[in-house]
């Protein structure tokens, strides 16, 4: 808005530009900021209050930013809903993040064995899902139309998993530091996580993809005969866990934990 200052006590100076920033309302529009641009320096003057004389656009931007901060603070004080929504959003995001961070990565289990063996088919169960009385067996899931196949808690229909060491056909014990591929008997392919594609997601390949570690192994003696362990992805340097869905639990400091005792 450009106008000539009114009043007998004021004289119009062509070098001064009177400008106003307006905020609309249903009933009327009211000026929330007004300033004079002048080469004479920063100085308060009469007119549409508050009025300033400003030497540069940088100074004007600083004043505008300060005024908007004050308006925003006033709106936050007047409105009880906005702070409540912001607080709930922050609390929700932080609680989900903390839940994943604090979760125990050792939540995978295979039954009817005291040790994890190379190329042996196992039912792969998630202990967290079992505690929630949900289907706990992980398996192959055919993707919907035009979408790739993936994994889900399918129960027995999703097949068994075999942990396969590189170029090793012997049925020997798999150590926590040995990288393996995950073969599924239902689809006849190997599970891996694609971190380079357009969509970061689980995929299947006909050839072995060695990016998994079976760490924190804790075998149970008779009569249970099962092994509990963490499923670590070497590519992401994170453990696969279930917290309201399958999520990645980053490893703090990147330290190896496959020698931790059972707890």
C-alpha positions in Angstrom: 0.0 0.0 0.0 1.5 3.3 -1.1 0.0 6.5 0.4 0.9 10.0 1.4 1.2 10.6 5.2 -1.7 12.8 6.5 -1.7 15.5 9.1 -0.5 19.1 9.3 2.5 18.2 11.4 3.9 15.9 8.6 5.3 16.7 5.2 5.5 14.3 2.4 9.0 13.1 1.5 9.3 11.5 -1.9 12.2 9.3 -0.7 9.9 7.6 1.9 7.6 4.7 0.9 4.9 3.9 3.3 4.2 0.2 3.2 1.8 -2.0 5.1 1.4 -5.8 5.6 -2.2 -6.8 5.9 -4.0 -9.8 7.5 -7.5 -10.5 6.2 -10.5 -11.4 8.4 -14.1 -12.0 7.7 -15.4 -8.7 9.1 -12.5 -6.4 8.2 -8.9 -6.2 7.2 -6.5 -4.7 9.7 -2.9 -3.6 9.4 -0.5 -5.7 11.5 2.7 -4.1 10.3 3.6 -0.8 8.8 7.0 0.8 8.0 8.7 3.6 6.1 11.5 2.8 3.7 13.9 5.7 3.8 17.6 6.4 3.2 17.7 8.5 6.4 18.3 5.5 8.7 16.3 3.5 11.3 14.2 6.0 13.2 10.7 6.0 14.7 8.3 8.5 13.2 4.6 9.4 13.3 2.1 7.7 11.0 0.6 4.3 10.9 2.0 2.9 14.2 4.4 1.2 14.5 6.4 3.2 11.9 10.1 3.0 11.2 12.6 4.4 8.7 14.8 1.6 7.4 18.0 1.9 5.5 18.1 -1.5 3.8 15.8 -4.4 2.8 17.7 -6.7 5.2 16.6 -4.6 8.1 13.0 -4.7 6.8 13.1 -8.5 6.6 14.4 -8.7 10.2 11.5 -6.5 11.4 8.9 -8.5 9.4 10.3 -11.8 10.8 10.2 -10.4 14.4 6.6 -9.2 13.9 5.5 -12.5 12.5 7.1 -14.3 15.5 5.1 -12.2 17.9 1.9 -12.8 16.0 2.5 -16.5 16.0 3.2 -16.6 19.7 0.0 -14.6 20.3 -2.1 -17.0 18.2 -0.6 -20.0 20.1 -1.5 -18.4 23.4 -5.1 -17.7 22.3 -5.7 -21.1 20.7 -5.6 -24.1 22.9 -6.1 -26.6 20.1 -3.0 -25.8 18.1 -0.5 -26.4 21.0 -2.4 -29.5 21.9 -2.1 -30.9 18.3 1.6 -30.0 18.1 2.2 -31.7 21.5 0.4 -34.8 20.5 2.3 -35.0 17.2 5.6 -34.6 18.9 4.7 -37.1 21.6 3.5 -39.7 19.1 6.5 -39.5 16.9 8.9 -39.6 19.8 7.1 -42.5 21.5 7.2 -44.6 18.3 10.9 -43.8 17.8 11.8 -44.6 21.4 9.8 -47.9 21.2 11.9 -49.1 18.3 15.2 -47.9 19.8 14.5 -49.6 23.1 13.3 -52.9 21.7 15.3 -56.1 22.1 16.5 -57.2 18.6 16.6 -60.9 19.8 13.0 -61.7 18.9 13.3 -64.3 16.1 13.0 -68.0 16.8 13.2 -71.4 15.1 11.8 -74.6 16.7 12.8 -78.2 17.0 16.5 -77.6 17.0 19.2 -76.8 19.5 21.5 -75.1 16.8 21.1 -73.2 13.6 22.3 -75.4 10.7 23.3 -74.5 7.2 20.6 -75.2 4.5 18.1 -76.7 6.9 14.4 -75.6 6.5 12.9 -73.8 9.5 9.7 -72.1 10.6 10.8 -68.6 11.3 8.7 -67.1 14.1 8.6 -63.6 15.8 8.4 -63.7 19.5 6.9 -60.2 19.8 4.0 -61.3 17.6 3.5 -64.4 19.6 3.3 -62.4 22.8 0.5 -60.4 21.2 -1.3 -63.5 20.2 -0.9 -62.8 16.5 0.3 -65.0 13.6 4.0 -65.2 14.3 5.4 -67.2 11.3 7.2 -65.1 8.7 6.9 -66.2 5.1 6.5 -65.4 1.4 3.6 -63.1 0.4 2.6 -62.6 -3.2 2.4 -59.0 -4.1 -0.8 -57.4 -5.4 -1.2 -56.5 -9.1 1.7 -54.6 -10.5 3.6 -54.7 -7.2 6.5 -56.9 -6.2 6.3 -60.0 -4.0 7.2 -59.3 -0.4 7.2 -60.9 3.1 4.5 -61.0 5.8 3.3 -63.0 8.8 1.5 -65.6 6.7 1.7 -68.7 8.9 2.5 -72.1 7.3 1.3 -71.0 3.9 4.4 -68.7 3.4 6.8 -71.6 3.4 10.0 -72.3 5.3 13.3 -70.4 5.4 16.8 -71.9 4.9 19.9 -70.0 6.0 22.6 -70.5 3.3 26.3 -69.8 3.7 28.3 -68.8 0.7 29.5 -71.9 -1.3 28.9 -74.3 1.5 26.6 -77.3 1.2 27.4 -78.9 4.5 24.8 -79.0 7.3 27.1 -77.5 9.9 26.4 -74.9 12.6 26.0 -71.3 11.5 28.0 -68.9 13.7 26.7 -65.4 14.4 29.5 -63.7 12.4 28.9 -65.7 9.2 26.9 -63.9 6.5 24.1 -66.0 5.0 21.4 -65.7 2.4 17.7 -66.4 3.2 16.0 -69.0 0.9 12.3 -69.5 1.0 10.8 -72.9 0.1 7.5 -71.4 -1.1 8.8 -69.1 -3.8 12.1 -70.9 -4.4 14.0 -67.5 -4.2 16.2 -65.6 -1.9 15.0 -62.7 0.3 17.0 -59.5 0.4 16.4 -55.8 1.1 16.7 -53.4 -1.8 18.2 -50.1 -0.5 19.2 -48.7 -4.0 15.9 -48.8 -5.9 13.2 -46.1 -6.1 11.3 -47.8 -3.4 13.2 -49.2 -0.3 11.6 -52.6 0.2 12.0 -56.4 0.5 12.6 -58.2 -2.8 13.2 -61.8 -4.0 16.0 -63.0 -6.3 16.8 -66.3 -8.0 20.4 -66.0 -6.9 21.7 -65.9 -3.3 22.0 -62.4 -1.8 24.3 -62.6 1.2 23.3 -59.8 3.6 22.1 -61.4 6.8 23.6 -62.3 10.1 22.0 -64.6 12.7 23.3 -62.9 15.8 22.7 -63.1 19.6 21.9 -66.8 19.2 20.5 -68.4 22.4 19.7 -72.1 22.2 17.2 -73.6 24.6 17.7 -77.2 25.9 15.1 -79.9 26.1 12.2 -80.0 26.2 11.9 -76.8 24.2 14.6 -77.3 21.6 14.5 -73.9 19.9 17.0 -71.1 19.1 16.3 -67.4 19.7 18.4 -64.9 17.8 18.5 -61.4 16.1 18.1 -61.0 12.3 20.7 -58.5 11.3 21.1 -56.9 7.9 24.7 -56.1 6.9 23.7 -53.7 4.2 21.6 -51.4 6.5 23.6 -52.3 9.7 20.3 -52.7 11.5 18.3 -55.5 13.0 14.8 -56.5 11.7 12.3 -56.2 14.6 8.5 -56.1 15.0 7.1 -52.9 16.6 3.7 -52.2 15.2 5.0 -53.6 12.0 8.4 -54.7 10.6 10.9 -52.0 11.3 14.7 -51.6 11.3 16.5 -51.1 14.6 19.8 -49.3 13.9 22.8 -50.7 15.8 24.3 -48.1 18.2 27.8 -47.3 17.2 27.9 -50.1 14.6 29.3 -52.4 17.2 29.0 -56.2 16.7 26.9 -58.0 19.2 27.0 -61.7 18.1 29.0 -62.7 21.2 26.5 -61.4 23.7 25.5 -64.0 26.3 21.9 -65.2 26.5 19.7 -63.2 28.7 
